[in-house]
Amino acid sequence: MAPSSRIHPSRTHRDAYTALRNLSTTVAGIAKDVDLDPILVELVQMRASQINGCAYCLDVHSRSLEKLGESAQRLAVLAAWREADLFSPRECAALRLTEAVTLIHADQLLDDVYREATELFSAEQYAALLWVIVSINSFNRVAIAGRYEIDPR
């Protein structure tokens, strides 16, 4: 089925999409207020989008990371971040948390992942990070189900 023939959730029930967009804006503000590094936030969104297979969100967040000055090398190896040795301990903890929450059906949120994240992030930062993960997972599902198209660069 062609993407254009799919029902576009953001156009069909604009109020729900607006609420989701407002959630994302609120979460971004909270992340900024608690001093989460913008690159870390984008890496988390990119990693969740990789796991979920959301091409639209991958495109959006790779562009954001490029604008923030992220290296092509780190973008290229993000899916294999554990083997790359290019990410800080905080980034690794955030990526581990992202994977655990995105795939929460598999193992729940394991105590060691929770403990690592709460040792490296304040309670406010941890909660903000969780909201970033929840928000991007929601957007991934809307974009994938609606087969949102990517504009060529």
NORRA-V877480 format. One record per residue. N is the residue number from 0. RES is the residue in three letters. PSI is psi in whole degrees, -180 to 180 (* if undefined). Layout:
n = <N/N>
res = <RES/RES>
psi = <PSI/PSI>
This chain:
n = <0/1/2/3/4/5/6/7/8/9/10/11/12/13/14/15/16/17/18/19/20/21/22/23/24/25/26/27/28/29/30/31/32/33/34/35/36/37/38/39/40/41/42/43/44/45/46/47/48/49/50/51/52/53/54/55/56/57/58/59/60/61/62/63/64/65/66/67/68/69/70/71/72/73/74/75/76/77/78/79/80/81/82/83/84/85/86/87/88/89/90/91/92/93/94/95/96/97/98/99/100/101/102/103/104/105/106/107/108/109/110/111/112/113/114/115/116/117/118/119/120/121/122/123/124/125/126/127/128/129/130/131/132/133/134/135/136/137/138/139/140/141/142/143/144/145/146/147/148/149/150/151/152>
res = <MET/ALA/PRO/SER/SER/ARG/ILE/HIS/PRO/SER/ARG/THR/HIS/ARG/ASP/ALA/TYR/THR/ALA/LEU/ARG/ASN/LEU/SER/THR/THR/VAL/ALA/GLY/ILE/ALA/LYS/ASP/VAL/ASP/LEU/ASP/PRO/ILE/LEU/VAL/GLU/LEU/VAL/GLN/MET/ARG/ALA/SER/GLN/ILE/ASN/GLY/CYS/ALA/TYR/CYS/LEU/ASP/VAL/HIS/SER/ARG/SER/LEU/GLU/LYS/LEU/GLY/GLU/SER/ALA/GLN/ARG/LEU/ALA/VAL/LEU/ALA/ALA/TRP/ARG/GLU/ALA/ASP/LEU/PHE/SER/PRO/ARG/GLU/CYS/ALA/ALA/LEU/ARG/LEU/THR/GLU/ALA/VAL/THR/LEU/ILE/HIS/ALA/ASP/GLN/LEU/LEU/ASP/ASP/VAL/TYR/ARG/GLU/ALA/THR/GLU/LEU/PHE/SER/ALA/GLU/GLN/TYR/ALA/ALA/LEU/LEU/TRP/VAL/ILE/VAL/SER/ILE/ASN/SER/PHE/ASN/ARG/VAL/ALA/ILE/ALA/GLY/ARG/TYR/GLU/ILE/ASP/PRO/ARG>
psi = <131/142/-37/-19/-4/149/128/103/-36/-21/-23/-46/77/-34/-39/-43/-39/-41/-41/-43/-40/-38/-47/-42/-43/-46/-41/-40/-41/-45/-42/-44/-32/12/38/133/127/-35/-42/-44/-45/-38/-42/-46/-37/-43/-43/-40/-34/-48/-43/-13/38/96/-41/-50/-33/-43/-48/-49/-27/-38/-42/-43/-40/-43/-31/-3/15/144/149/-33/-48/-36/-41/-32/7/-40/-24/39/-31/-34/-11/-29/35/0/143/163/-39/-42/-42/-43/-42/-40/-39/-44/-42/-47/-42/-43/-39/-36/35/-25/-23/-51/11/-158/102/147/-38/-34/-44/-49/-46/-46/-42/-15/-29/-16/145/167/-41/-40/-41/-48/-41/-42/-42/-42/-36/-45/-44/-45/-49/-36/-38/-47/-39/-45/-40/-46/-40/-48/-33/-1/55/135/154/132/126/146/*>
